[in-house]
Amino acid sequence: MAAALIAIAAIPALPVLAASSLAGPAFADNAPPSPTGAEKKPPRHTLAVGPTRALRTPTAAAAVAHDGDRITIDPGTYDGCAVWRQSNLLIEGVGGRPQLKGKLCEDQAIWLIRGNQIVVANVEFSDAHSTSNNGAGIKFTGRSLTVRRSVFIHNENGILVGPNPKSHVRIVDSEFRLNGKCRPDCAHGIYISRVASLTVTSSKFENQLEGHHIKSRAALTELIGNRIEDGLDGTASMSVDLPNGGTAVIRSNYFQKGPRAESRMTFISIGEEGATNPSKGVLITQNSFLCSNPHIDSFVWNRSPQHAVLLKGNRFLGSKALRLKGPGQVQP
């Protein structure tokens, strides 16, 4: 236990846990690395997409884009899917937020992204439902993705990310509403497989329909300054599920469990499916938890004695449920 306490005390000092330390090509508009010496990188080539453009749909742009391109998408509703195979792309809505609806590529996602170092900004994805019960607004299988100012509504998965131990995923200032399902299989607001890191900041998760708002198998999970709430009608299981544990910092978020949320559940679960990720500790601090469901039995459930968990400076409202179920520390 002494070793665990040392690990938890070290969390705030770990450079990998600071959001600024995750900067890199994937988190700086995915620009190529800065040139050295006389070497210069060419500027991005821009492809414009819109109802009055030569390229009328994202599908058309994905077919002709090259590595390093910028794709701008005019406002409008687009019902075609796209497979992005190129790397180092910046894909963004301009002049308003384009809406991508319904149609899936390969019965998997509205946008199926296979390239590396991708930024998606200011785009809305809705109504992604597949015959495999695992459809997504975005399914990402490359290395390193940033999503900014985007919206995901009524999909099975808002964002689904495949395993890549060198990949970093960052979600900033985005919204996830009415996503998820659990019949016959579960899907989630976001589902992040085994990657190096997941960072979610200044984002909203609302009215999840079963499944979890956030499910992360990342080695490092950082959740800072988000609102994660069921509302009156949401039926989510957990707010945050870290099924394989790992290192985590969960700070300055607002969590709310609604009256229709799954009973006898918890807000944050750690190690539910076996805590196989190495951990430098899990720090849960300066969050507000509001429980509107009398059947919720704990705010945080740590199922791994190997994980050092520290709750510090949080507010727990609306319930006398256990603040921490399982090993760890709770401090004022």
ZAMARGU-4260 file (C-alpha; in steps of 0.2 Angstrom, whole numbers, plus 5000, padded with zeros to 4 digits):
<rodrens>
0) 5000/5000/5000 | 5015/5012/5003 | 5020/5010/4985 | 5003/5014/4979 | 5002/5030/4990
5) 5019/5036/4983 | 5012/5033/4965 | 4996/5043/4969 | 5006/5057/4977 | 5017/5059/4961
10) 5002/5061/4949 | 5002/5080/4949 | 5020/5081/4945 | 5020/5069/4930 | 5024/5079/4915
15) 5013/5067/4904 | 4998/5072/4914 | 4998/5090/4909 | 4987/5094/4894 | 5000/5105/4887
20) 5013/5091/4887 | 5002/5081/4874 | 5005/5094/4861 | 5012/5088/4845 | 5008/5086/4826
25) 4991/5078/4831 | 4987/5093/4843 | 4992/5108/4833 | 4981/5108/4818 | 4991/5092/4813
30) 5003/5103/4804 | 5019/5094/4799 | 5034/5095/4811 | 5043/5112/4811 | 5056/5113/4797
35) 5074/5113/4803 | 5088/5122/4794 | 5084/5126/4776 | 5071/5113/4775 | 5053/5120/4771
40) 5037/5112/4771 | 5024/5116/4757 | 5008/5125/4763 | 4993/5114/4763 | 4983/5113/4747
45) 4964/5117/4751 | 4950/5107/4743 | 4933/5116/4745 | 4917/5106/4747 | 4900/5112/4745
50) 4883/5112/4735 | 4890/5125/4723 | 4908/5119/4723 | 4917/5107/4710 | 4918/5095/4725
55) 4900/5094/4731 | 4902/5081/4745 | 4915/5075/4757 | 4914/5058/4748 | 4921/5067/4732
60) 4935/5076/4742 | 4940/5060/4751 | 4942/5052/4734 | 4955/5065/4727 | 4963/5072/4743
65) 4982/5070/4746 | 4992/5069/4762 | 4993/5086/4770 | 4978/5093/4762 | 4965/5105/4770
70) 4947/5101/4766 | 4934/5115/4770 | 4916/5110/4770 | 4902/5123/4767 | 4886/5122/4778
75) 4873/5110/4772 | 4866/5093/4775 | 4877/5079/4767 | 4870/5061/4766 | 4885/5052/4759
80) 4899/5044/4769 | 4918/5046/4767 | 4933/5035/4769 | 4948/5045/4772 | 4965/5036/4769
85) 4976/5051/4768 | 4987/5057/4783 | 4990/5074/4790 | 4973/5081/4785 | 4964/5096/4792
90) 4945/5093/4789 | 4934/5108/4794 | 4917/5116/4792 | 4918/5134/4787 | 4905/5148/4787
95) 4894/5136/4798 | 4893/5118/4803 | 4890/5105/4790 | 4879/5091/4795 | 4883/5073/4790
100) 4868/5061/4792 | 4865/5043/4792 | 4874/5034/4778 | 4888/5023/4783 | 4904/5017/4774
105) 4907/4999/4775 | 4892/4998/4787 | 4904/5005/4800 | 4904/5024/4801 | 4899/5040/4793
110) 4917/5045/4792 | 4929/5030/4792 | 4946/5038/4795 | 4962/5027/4791 | 4975/5040/4789
115) 4987/5046/4803 | 4988/5064/4811 | 4970/5069/4808 | 4961/5085/4814 | 4942/5086/4812
120) 4934/5103/4816 | 4916/5110/4817 | 4907/5096/4809 | 4890/5087/4815 | 4888/5069/4814
125) 4871/5061/4817 | 4860/5045/4815 | 4874/5032/4813 | 4866/5015/4815 | 4874/4999/4808
130) 4868/4981/4805 | 4883/4976/4817 | 4875/4988/4831 | 4891/4997/4832 | 4889/5012/4820
135) 4899/5028/4823 | 4899/5046/4818 | 4918/5044/4816 | 4927/5027/4817 | 4946/5030/4818
140) 4959/5017/4815 | 4975/5027/4811 | 4987/5035/4823 | 4982/5052/4832 | 4966/5061/4830
145) 4960/5078/4836 | 4941/5082/4836 | 4937/5101/4839 | 4920/5110/4840 | 4911/5095/4833
150) 4894/5088/4837 | 4888/5070/4838 | 4869/5066/4839 | 4859/5050/4840 | 4873/5038/4834
155) 4877/5021/4841 | 4894/5027/4845 | 4899/5045/4843 | 4917/5042/4841 | 4925/5024/4840
160) 4944/5023/4840 | 4953/5007/4836 | 4969/5000/4845 | 4986/5008/4842 | 4998/5009/4856
165) 5007/5025/4848 | 4990/5034/4845 | 4985/5050/4855 | 4966/5055/4854 | 4961/5073/4859
170) 4943/5079/4860 | 4940/5098/4863 | 4925/5109/4865 | 4913/5096/4857 | 4896/5089/4861
175) 4888/5072/4862 | 4869/5070/4864 | 4858/5055/4863 | 4871/5043/4858 | 4872/5025/4863
180) 4863/5008/4865 | 4864/4992/4873 | 4852/4980/4864 | 4858/4968/4858 | 4876/4976/4860
185) 4882/4991/4869 | 4888/5007/4861 | 4894/5023/4869 | 4896/5041/4868 | 4915/5038/4864
190) 4923/5022/4865 | 4942/5023/4864 | 4952/5006/4863 | 4970/5003/4868 | 4979/5019/4863
195) 4993/5029/4872 | 4982/5043/4878 | 4964/5051/4878 | 4962/5069/4882 | 4944/5076/4883
200) 4942/5095/4888 | 4928/5107/4888 | 4916/5095/4881 | 4898/5090/4884 | 4890/5073/4885
205) 4871/5073/4887 | 4857/5061/4888 | 4867/5045/4884 | 4855/5031/4879 | 4862/5016/4888
210) 4881/5011/4887 | 4893/5024/4894 | 4896/5042/4891 | 4915/5039/4890 | 4923/5022/4889
215) 4942/5022/4888 | 4955/5008/4887 | 4969/5021/4885 | 4985/5020/4895 | 4982/5038/4900
220) 4965/5046/4901 | 4963/5064/4905 | 4946/5072/4907 | 4946/5090/4912 | 4932/5103/4912
225) 4918/5093/4905 | 4900/5091/4908 | 4894/5073/4908 | 4876/5072/4913 | 4861/5060/4910
230) 4848/5074/4911 | 4830/5068/4915 | 4829/5055/4901 | 4846/5048/4899 | 4848/5029/4903
235) 4867/5028/4903 | 4877/5015/4913 | 4893/5024/4919 | 4898/5041/4916 | 4916/5035/4914
240) 4922/5018/4912 | 4940/5014/4913 | 4938/4995/4911 | 4957/4991/4910 | 4962/5004/4923
245) 4978/5014/4918 | 4984/5031/4923 | 4970/5044/4924 | 4967/5062/4929 | 4949/5067/4931
250) 4948/5085/4936 | 4935/5100/4937 | 4921/5091/4928 | 4902/5091/4932 | 4894/5074/4933
255) 4875/5071/4935 | 4867/5054/4936 | 4848/5055/4931 | 4833/5046/4938 | 4832/5034/4923
260) 4851/5029/4923 | 4854/5011/4926 | 4852/5006/4944 | 4866/5000/4956 | 4879/5008/4945
265) 4892/5021/4948 | 4898/5037/4940 | 4916/5031/4937 | 4922/5013/4936 | 4940/5007/4936
270) 4946/4990/4931 | 4929/4982/4928 | 4936/4971/4914 | 4953/4967/4923 | 4965/4981/4927
275) 4978/4976/4914 | 4985/4993/4910 | 5000/4999/4920 | 4995/5013/4932 | 5004/5028/4940
280) 4988/5031/4949 | 4971/5038/4947 | 4967/5056/4953 | 4949/5062/4954 | 4949/5080/4960
285) 4939/5096/4960 | 4924/5088/4952 | 4905/5090/4956 | 4894/5075/4957 | 4875/5076/4957
290) 4866/5060/4960 | 4847/5061/4955 | 4845/5042/4956 | 4842/5034/4973 | 4848/5017/4967
295) 4866/5022/4963 | 4877/5014/4976 | 4893/5023/4974 | 4901/5038/4965 | 4918/5029/4961
300) 4921/5010/4961 | 4938/5004/4960 | 4939/4986/4957 | 4958/4984/4956 | 4968/4983/4972
305) 4984/4987/4961 | 4977/5004/4956 | 4981/5019/4968 | 4965/5029/4968 | 4964/5046/4976
310) 4948/5057/4978 | 4952/5074/4983 | 4942/5091/4984 | 4926/5084/4976 | 4908/5089/4980
315) 4896/5075/4982 | 4877/5080/4981 | 4860/5072/4981 | 4865/5055/4988 | 4872/5046/5003
320) 4880/5033/4991 | 4898/5028/4995 | 4910/5041/4988 | 4923/5027/4985 | 4919/5008/4984
325) 4935/4998/4984 | 4953/5002/4988 | 4959/5020/4989 | 4958/5037/4998 | 4945/5050/5000
330) 4952/5067/5006 | 4942/5084/5009
</rodrens>
